[in-house]
Each structure stands twice: as structure tokens, then as C-alpha cells.
């Protein structure tokens, strides 16, 4: 470890990070980051407090509704494929062991507030002193500097201050948060990217590590597409109300339509406005549901994308809405695609799991939980590498499950010393 390249040449089937080691000392802002690195082949060691383990083990929901340190579905999802050791960093003996672990590591992921890491030996000066080649990834709410650097925040705070909630808002309800934590997801993915870029840079910089400073607010701001540029150039705040959207201050129409069994999404009123308008109008006309849109005057205006008054646009949207509501989404989308119209079904989580497309590509992977004698499906590869493939690395670990494996096998601590450290509550 801690070299300019993996210690041995990669074999076909190894992950691109095979041979590298990651220490995970993160909360929700960094556990997925470390898991992503594990799935690329890195040896990820999750460092938890002794006895009670990491606080996120208490995050619900829980398997069969039974709360416990090893039944959190959140823990399973964020920490699959890692090894777990316990270590008390509030004790000097624990920090001494941490320094030895850092000396053997390539990447360290931590999420403490700026200024809090130094006392534990997790600031960059301490990490670099222990291992000049180490890459420290610090994931915080607002970054290491700035007036908000020490503000407390959760996912909803970063979603609000990163602009995401405003984009989801509408005039009736105001800003809206996406149910699943998006700020945590964004900062984890961007931190993993930063870690790998720093790892590559180390190989061309004489093996010197660096500090990767990742802000959850900035991660959300990075995911805002063109919204900030629209404000900068036109001084217009973009937002997306309900089933329609606002772009540059102009209502551009509905893009969600209810069906008999759910919803479909289709821009340009399902193709009724634009170059494919004839195909969309013909479809509705064949069912006797095109109303006046099949008349030459309407066809000409819709195909030429002439400006429509608000009531005219509403008439077009109501026509398509009635057509969709009487039919099921899968059949609608299949026929729309046959006619060259870019419609898509809005999938629920359950429908994603049952997706024929994902099944055909063998996206879902089944992970054995040998501790409870069951197996469950997990999300699969976010990308496919032909020579150094992504691979799921097993279930999430129990508290300190790999203490002996890491402390004895990696650091050479004998059984007697390990027992002494346990009695002193160091591990």
C-alpha cells in the first residue's frame, strides 16, 4: 500500500482499486463513498467505536422491524463489502493504533466538522506525518473554510442550501425535499471521484498524497444543471411546479400525465407540440380522441411550434391527459416508442426492482447474509469495466467482526496484547 501504483499487476477480473486500502471513519456523508471504493476492489476497513459500534447502525428501517446493531437496512446498504474493526480514538492508545493503520493505508475518509479532527489525529497534518503518501478525504457540510464551515447540517439542510429543494418546489406548497437523501448521495459520489482523482495524481507526483476537501452544499450545487447559469445570465430562478415546469420564468408545459395505473413522463405534451406532432395527433385520432387537434389548422400550428395562448396550451394538455388516463402506462409507452415518441413510465421502487431491462442486464446482485441464513438483492454495477470489473464484496460487517484479522494479520498484534487492549476498552 501507499505506493505510486498497486503492489502487483492487476489480473483480469481484479477491480481497478485492487491492492489499495481505505480507512472509513465516516458518517452518512462518507460511508457510501467508501463502499463505492470497496466495490472497485479496495480493502475498506470501517473503524467503529467499541461496544456500541457506529451510530448509523441505529438508522432505520430494520429487517423484520427488529431494531438491532446488525439489522439496519441503511447499514447494510451503505457498508456492504467492508471489514469492521473497533477502536477508541478518545484514548491515546487508540490514536497510536490509528497512526499505524494510516501508515498502511492509501485513502482515509472522515466526516468530522472542521477543527474536530485534529484531536483524533485525523487532520491532514497528522495524517501526512504518519504517511506522506496518504490521501485524506474530508467530507463536511460546507467545506473546511468559509462563514458556514462549522454549521450543523443534515441531508435536508444541504438540499435546501444547495438549491435542490427550490427546484422541486411549486407555487402552492413552496420548496419540496426529495424523500430519499439526495445531498448525502451526491456528496458521497463526488467524494469517491475526488479520492480516485487524488490517487491518480499521486502516481504522477512522486507518491505524494493530498487533502481532498468535499462540501455537501457544493456537491448539491454541482448537481443543479443550468439553474445557476440561468440566474447569472437572465436573473431568473428556475423551479419545477408539480406536473409541469418553469424554465427561465416561462411555463413550458406539463411533462407528467396520469395513467390508469400510474404516471408517464413525456416532454412537449407527449409530442403533440413539435416535429413529431403529426405522429402524436394520428395516434389520438385513430382512437377518436384527438378532438380538434386533428384539424389542419391545429396540425399546422402544433407542428410549426407556433406560440399558444395559455388556454390553447391547456386544451392540448387536457386532450392528452384524458387519453392517458384511460390506459395503462406500459402499453402507452410501448406504443409511443413504436411511433417515435419519447415517452417513459414513471417507475416506483418496486417496479425498478422488477424491471425487465435491469433483469436482462443482470443488474441486481444477490448478497448472502450468512449470519441470518438469507440473501437479498442489492443494486449492481453503476458502470461496467471489461478488464477490471466492479464487484459486490459481501454483506455489511458486524461490530468489530474483523478485529483479529486486521490487528493480528495487518499490524502484527498478538493475541495476548489484543486481549489487553479489549480489557482497556481500546478496541
C-alpha positions as CSV (number, residue, x, y, z in Angstrom):
1,X,0.0,0.0,0.0
2,X,0.9,3.7,0.0
3,X,2.7,3.3,-3.3
4,X,2.5,5.0,-6.6
5,X,0.7,2.1,-8.2
6,X,-0.9,-1.2,-6.9
7,X,1.7,-3.5,-5.4
8,X,1.2,-6.2,-8.0
9,X,0.0,-6.0,-11.7
10,X,-3.8,-6.4,-12.0
11,X,-5.0,-9.7,-13.2
12,X,-8.1,-10.0,-15.4
13,X,-11.1,-9.9,-13.1
14,X,-9.4,-7.8,-10.4
15,X,-11.0,-4.4,-9.6
16,X,-9.2,-1.2,-10.6
17,X,-8.5,-0.4,-6.9
18,X,-7.3,-3.9,-6.0
19,X,-4.2,-3.6,-3.8
20,X,-5.3,-0.3,-2.2
21,X,-6.5,0.1,1.3
22,X,-9.2,2.6,2.6
23,X,-9.9,3.6,6.2
24,X,-13.6,4.5,6.7
25,X,-14.2,6.8,9.7
26,X,-17.3,8.4,8.2
27,X,-20.9,9.1,9.0
28,X,-23.7,9.3,6.4
29,X,-21.7,11.8,4.3
30,X,-18.9,9.2,3.6
31,X,-20.0,5.6,4.1
32,X,-21.3,5.2,0.5
33,X,-18.1,6.8,-0.7
34,X,-16.1,4.1,1.0
35,X,-18.5,1.4,-0.2
36,X,-18.0,2.6,-3.8
37,X,-14.3,2.2,-3.4
38,X,-14.7,-1.3,-2.0
39,X,-16.7,-2.4,-5.0
40,X,-13.8,-1.3,-7.2
41,X,-11.6,-3.7,-5.3
42,X,-10.1,-1.6,-2.4
43,X,-9.8,-3.2,1.0
44,X,-12.1,-0.9,3.1
45,X,-11.8,-1.1,6.8
46,X,-14.7,0.5,8.7
47,X,-13.4,1.9,12.1
48,X,-16.2,2.0,14.7
49,X,-16.3,2.9,18.4
50,X,-16.0,-0.2,20.7
51,X,-19.1,-1.8,22.2
52,X,-22.0,0.1,20.5
53,X,-20.4,0.5,17.1
54,X,-21.1,3.2,14.5
55,X,-24.2,5.4,15.3
56,X,-25.6,4.7,11.8
57,X,-26.3,1.1,12.9
58,X,-29.4,2.7,14.6
59,X,-30.7,4.1,11.3
60,X,-34.0,2.5,10.3
61,X,-35.8,0.8,8.7
62,X,-34.8,-2.5,10.2
63,X,-35.0,-6.1,9.0
64,X,-38.4,-7.5,10.1
65,X,-38.9,-4.4,12.1
66,X,-36.5,-5.7,14.8
67,X,-34.1,-2.9,15.8
68,X,-30.5,-4.0,16.5
69,X,-26.9,-3.2,15.6
70,X,-26.9,-5.7,12.7
71,X,-30.5,-5.3,11.4
72,X,-30.4,-1.8,9.9
73,X,-31.2,-1.8,6.2
74,X,-29.4,1.5,6.0
75,X,-26.3,0.0,7.5
76,X,-26.5,-3.0,5.1
77,X,-26.8,-0.7,2.1
78,X,-24.0,1.8,3.0
79,X,-21.4,-0.6,4.4
80,X,-21.6,-3.8,2.3
81,X,-18.3,-5.2,1.3
82,X,-16.3,-3.7,4.2
83,X,-14.3,-5.1,7.1
84,X,-15.1,-3.7,10.6
85,X,-12.8,-3.1,13.5
86,X,-13.4,-1.3,16.7
87,X,-11.1,1.4,18.0
88,X,-11.5,4.1,20.7
89,X,-10.0,7.3,19.3
90,X,-10.6,9.2,22.5
91,X,-7.7,7.3,24.1
92,X,-4.1,7.9,23.2
93,X,-3.5,4.1,22.8
94,X,-6.3,4.1,20.2
95,X,-4.8,7.1,18.4
96,X,-1.4,5.3,18.3
97,X,-3.0,2.3,16.6
98,X,-4.8,4.6,14.2
99,X,-1.4,6.1,13.2
100,X,-0.2,2.6,12.4
101,X,-3.3,1.9,10.4
102,X,-2.8,5.2,8.5
103,X,0.7,4.2,7.7
104,X,-0.7,1.1,5.9
105,X,-3.5,2.9,4.1
106,X,-3.9,4.8,0.8
107,X,-7.1,6.7,1.4
108,X,-8.7,7.9,4.7
109,X,-12.3,9.0,4.6
110,X,-13.5,11.2,7.5
111,X,-16.5,13.4,8.1
112,X,-15.9,15.4,11.3
113,X,-16.5,19.1,11.5
114,X,-13.5,21.4,10.7
115,X,-11.3,21.7,13.7
116,X,-12.6,18.5,15.4
117,X,-10.3,16.1,13.5
118,X,-7.0,17.3,14.9
119,X,-7.8,16.0,18.4
120,X,-8.2,12.5,17.0
121,X,-5.3,12.6,14.6
122,X,-7.4,12.9,11.6
123,X,-6.4,16.3,10.4
124,X,-4.2,16.4,7.3
125,X,-1.1,17.4,9.1
126,X,-1.4,14.4,11.4
127,X,-2.3,12.0,8.6
128,X,0.6,13.3,6.4
129,X,3.0,12.9,9.3
130,X,2.0,9.3,9.7
131,X,2.0,8.6,5.9
132,X,3.1,11.3,3.4
133,X,1.5,9.2,0.6
134,X,-1.9,9.0,2.2
135,X,-4.9,10.8,0.7
136,X,-7.3,12.3,3.3
137,X,-10.8,12.8,2.1
138,X,-12.7,15.2,4.4
139,X,-16.4,15.4,3.7
140,X,-18.2,18.1,5.7
141,X,-21.4,20.1,5.5
142,X,-19.9,23.3,4.0
143,X,-16.2,22.6,3.5
144,X,-13.2,23.3,5.6
145,X,-13.4,27.1,5.3
146,X,-16.0,29.9,4.9
147,X,-18.6,31.5,7.2
148,X,-20.7,28.3,7.4
149,X,-17.8,25.9,7.9
150,X,-18.9,24.9,11.4
151,X,-22.7,25.0,10.9
152,X,-24.5,21.8,11.7
153,X,-26.4,20.2,8.8
154,X,-28.3,17.1,7.8
155,X,-29.3,16.0,4.3
156,X,-32.3,18.3,4.3
157,X,-30.1,21.3,5.2
158,X,-27.7,20.7,2.3
159,X,-30.7,20.1,0.0
160,X,-32.1,23.5,1.0
161,X,-28.8,25.4,0.8
162,X,-27.6,23.7,-2.3
163,X,-30.7,24.7,-4.2
164,X,-32.3,21.3,-4.8
165,X,-35.4,22.0,-2.7
166,X,-36.2,25.1,-4.6
167,X,-36.1,23.3,-7.9
168,X,-38.6,20.8,-6.6
169,X,-41.0,23.4,-5.3
170,X,-44.2,24.9,-6.6
171,X,-46.3,28.0,-6.0
172,X,-48.8,26.1,-3.8
173,X,-46.6,24.2,-1.5
174,X,-43.2,26.0,-1.7
175,X,-39.9,24.2,-1.7
176,X,-40.1,20.4,-1.5
177,X,-37.5,17.8,-0.4
178,X,-36.9,14.6,-2.3
179,X,-37.8,11.7,0.0
180,X,-34.5,9.7,-0.4
181,X,-31.5,11.7,1.0
182,X,-30.0,13.3,-2.2
183,X,-27.4,15.5,-0.5
184,X,-25.8,12.5,1.2
185,X,-25.8,10.6,-2.1
186,X,-24.3,13.4,-4.1
187,X,-21.5,14.2,-1.7
188,X,-20.6,10.5,-1.4
189,X,-20.4,10.1,-5.1
190,X,-18.4,13.2,-5.7
191,X,-16.1,12.4,-2.8
192,X,-15.3,9.0,-4.3
193,X,-14.5,10.7,-7.5
194,X,-12.2,13.1,-5.7
195,X,-10.5,10.2,-3.9
196,X,-9.7,8.4,-7.1
197,X,-8.5,11.5,-8.9
198,X,-6.1,12.2,-6.0
199,X,-5.0,8.6,-6.2
200,X,-4.1,9.0,-9.9
201,X,-2.4,12.3,-9.1
202,X,-0.2,10.6,-6.5
203,X,1.1,8.3,-9.2
204,X,2.4,11.2,-11.2
205,X,3.5,13.3,-8.2
206,X,6.3,11.2,-6.7
207,X,3.9,9.4,-4.5
208,X,2.8,12.4,-2.5
209,X,-0.7,12.4,-1.0
210,X,-3.1,15.3,-0.6
211,X,-6.1,16.6,1.2
212,X,-9.4,16.3,-0.6
213,X,-11.9,18.8,0.8
214,X,-15.5,18.0,-0.1
215,X,-18.5,20.1,0.8
216,X,-22.1,18.7,0.9
217,X,-23.5,22.1,-0.1
218,X,-21.2,22.3,-3.1
219,X,-22.0,18.8,-4.1
220,X,-25.7,19.7,-4.3
221,X,-24.9,22.9,-6.2
222,X,-22.9,20.9,-8.7
223,X,-26.0,18.8,-9.4
224,X,-28.2,21.7,-10.4
225,X,-27.7,21.5,-14.1
226,X,-28.1,25.0,-15.6
227,X,-30.1,26.6,-12.8
228,X,-27.4,28.8,-11.5
229,X,-26.4,29.9,-15.0
230,X,-30.0,30.8,-15.8
231,X,-29.9,33.2,-12.8
232,X,-26.4,34.5,-13.6
233,X,-27.3,35.3,-17.2
234,X,-31.0,36.1,-17.1
235,X,-31.7,36.8,-13.4
236,X,-34.4,34.2,-13.4
237,X,-34.9,31.5,-10.8
238,X,-35.9,28.2,-12.3
239,X,-38.2,25.9,-10.5
240,X,-40.5,22.9,-11.3
241,X,-44.1,23.0,-10.0
242,X,-45.9,19.8,-9.8
243,X,-46.7,18.0,-13.1
244,X,-45.2,20.9,-15.1
245,X,-42.1,23.0,-15.0
246,X,-40.9,26.6,-15.1
247,X,-37.8,27.3,-17.2
248,X,-36.4,30.8,-17.3
249,X,-39.6,32.1,-15.9
250,X,-41.8,30.7,-18.6
251,X,-44.2,27.8,-18.0
252,X,-43.1,25.2,-20.6
253,X,-46.0,22.8,-20.0
254,X,-46.8,19.6,-18.4
255,X,-44.4,16.7,-18.6
256,X,-46.2,14.2,-16.3
257,X,-49.5,12.6,-17.2
258,X,-51.5,10.3,-15.0
259,X,-52.5,6.9,-16.4
260,X,-54.9,4.1,-15.3
261,X,-52.1,2.6,-13.2
262,X,-49.6,5.3,-12.5
263,X,-47.8,8.0,-14.5
264,X,-45.9,8.6,-17.7
265,X,-43.4,11.4,-18.5
266,X,-43.3,13.0,-21.9
267,X,-42.0,16.4,-22.9
268,X,-43.6,18.7,-25.4
269,X,-47.1,17.5,-24.3
270,X,-46.2,14.0,-25.4
271,X,-45.0,15.1,-28.8
272,X,-48.2,17.0,-29.6
273,X,-46.1,20.1,-30.0
274,X,-43.0,19.9,-32.3
275,X,-41.7,18.0,-35.3
276,X,-43.4,14.7,-34.2
277,X,-46.8,16.3,-33.7
278,X,-48.3,14.6,-36.7
279,X,-47.4,11.1,-35.3
280,X,-48.9,12.0,-31.9
281,X,-52.1,13.5,-33.4
282,X,-52.6,10.5,-35.7
283,X,-52.4,8.2,-32.7
284,X,-55.0,10.1,-30.8
285,X,-57.1,10.4,-33.9
286,X,-57.1,6.6,-34.6
287,X,-58.7,6.2,-31.2
288,X,-61.2,9.0,-31.8
289,X,-59.7,11.1,-29.0
290,X,-57.8,13.9,-30.9
291,X,-60.7,16.4,-30.7
292,X,-59.9,19.5,-32.8
293,X,-56.2,18.7,-32.8
294,X,-56.6,16.6,-35.9
295,X,-58.0,19.6,-37.9
296,X,-55.5,21.1,-40.4
297,X,-55.3,24.4,-38.6
298,X,-54.3,22.8,-35.3
299,X,-51.9,20.4,-37.0
300,X,-50.1,23.3,-38.7
301,X,-49.7,25.3,-35.6
302,X,-48.6,22.4,-33.4
303,X,-46.1,21.1,-36.0
304,X,-44.6,24.5,-36.5
305,X,-44.5,25.1,-32.8
306,X,-46.3,28.4,-33.1
307,X,-46.8,30.2,-29.7
308,X,-50.0,29.1,-27.9
309,X,-52.1,31.1,-25.6
310,X,-52.5,29.7,-22.1
311,X,-56.0,28.4,-22.8
312,X,-54.9,26.8,-26.0
313,X,-52.0,25.0,-24.3
314,X,-54.4,23.9,-21.6
315,X,-56.7,22.4,-24.3
316,X,-53.8,20.4,-25.8
317,X,-52.7,19.2,-22.3
318,X,-56.3,18.2,-21.4
319,X,-56.6,16.2,-24.6
320,X,-53.6,14.1,-23.9
321,X,-54.4,13.8,-20.2
322,X,-57.8,12.3,-21.0
323,X,-56.2,9.9,-23.5
324,X,-53.6,8.7,-21.0
325,X,-55.9,8.4,-18.0
326,X,-57.9,5.7,-19.7
327,X,-54.9,3.5,-20.5
328,X,-52.1,1.6,-18.6
329,X,-48.6,3.1,-18.7
330,X,-46.7,0.1,-20.1
331,X,-49.0,-0.2,-23.1
332,X,-48.9,3.6,-23.6
333,X,-45.1,3.8,-23.5
334,X,-44.7,0.8,-25.8
335,X,-46.9,2.3,-28.5
336,X,-45.4,5.8,-28.1
337,X,-41.9,4.3,-28.6
338,X,-43.2,2.5,-31.7
339,X,-44.3,5.8,-33.1
340,X,-41.1,7.5,-32.4
341,X,-42.4,9.5,-29.4
342,X,-40.0,9.7,-26.4
343,X,-42.4,8.6,-23.6
344,X,-41.3,6.8,-20.5
345,X,-43.1,5.2,-17.5
346,X,-42.5,6.7,-14.0
347,X,-41.3,3.7,-12.0
348,X,-41.8,3.1,-8.3
349,X,-39.0,1.5,-6.3
350,X,-40.9,-1.8,-6.6
351,X,-41.1,-1.5,-10.4
352,X,-37.4,-0.7,-10.6
353,X,-36.6,-4.0,-8.8
354,X,-38.9,-5.8,-11.3
355,X,-37.7,-4.0,-14.4
356,X,-37.3,-6.3,-17.4
357,X,-34.5,-4.1,-18.7
358,X,-32.5,-4.4,-15.5
359,X,-33.2,-8.1,-15.3
360,X,-31.9,-8.7,-18.8
361,X,-28.7,-6.9,-18.0
362,X,-28.4,-8.8,-14.7
363,X,-28.1,-5.5,-12.8
364,X,-29.4,-6.7,-9.5
365,X,-27.0,-8.9,-7.4
366,X,-27.9,-11.3,-4.7
367,X,-25.9,-10.9,-1.5
368,X,-25.7,-13.7,1.1
369,X,-26.2,-12.8,4.7
370,X,-24.7,-15.9,6.2
371,X,-25.3,-14.6,9.7
372,X,-29.0,-15.0,9.3
373,X,-29.1,-17.6,6.6
374,X,-30.8,-15.4,4.0
375,X,-29.9,-13.5,0.9
376,X,-31.2,-10.2,-0.6
377,X,-30.9,-8.3,-3.8
378,X,-28.6,-5.2,-3.9
379,X,-28.0,-2.6,-6.6
380,X,-25.5,-3.7,-9.1
381,X,-22.7,-2.1,-11.1
382,X,-23.0,1.7,-11.8
383,X,-20.6,1.1,-14.7
384,X,-19.2,-1.9,-16.5
385,X,-15.4,-2.2,-16.9
386,X,-14.4,-5.0,-19.2
387,X,-11.0,-5.8,-17.8
388,X,-11.2,-4.6,-14.1
389,X,-14.8,-5.2,-13.2
390,X,-16.9,-3.8,-10.5
391,X,-17.9,-6.5,-7.9
392,X,-20.1,-6.7,-4.9
393,X,-17.9,-7.7,-2.0
394,X,-20.3,-9.2,0.5
395,X,-22.6,-8.2,3.3
396,X,-22.1,-5.4,5.8
397,X,-19.9,-6.4,8.8
398,X,-20.9,-6.9,12.4
399,X,-19.3,-4.6,15.0
400,X,-15.6,-5.5,15.2
401,X,-16.1,-8.6,13.2
402,X,-12.6,-8.3,11.7
403,X,-10.6,-7.2,14.8
404,X,-8.4,-10.2,14.9
405,X,-8.0,-10.4,11.2
406,X,-6.8,-6.7,10.9
407,X,-5.0,-6.2,14.2
408,X,-3.1,-9.5,14.1
409,X,-2.8,-10.1,10.4
410,X,-2.1,-6.5,9.4
411,X,-0.5,-4.9,12.4
412,X,1.0,-8.0,14.0
413,X,-0.6,-7.5,17.4
414,X,-0.5,-10.9,19.2
415,X,-3.5,-12.5,21.0
416,X,-2.3,-11.5,24.5
417,X,-1.9,-7.9,23.5
418,X,-5.3,-7.8,21.7
419,X,-7.0,-9.2,24.9
420,X,-5.3,-6.5,26.9
421,X,-6.5,-3.8,24.5
422,X,-10.0,-5.1,24.8
423,X,-9.9,-5.0,28.6
424,X,-8.7,-1.5,28.5
425,X,-11.6,-0.7,26.1
426,X,-9.2,0.5,23.4
427,X,-10.6,-2.0,20.8
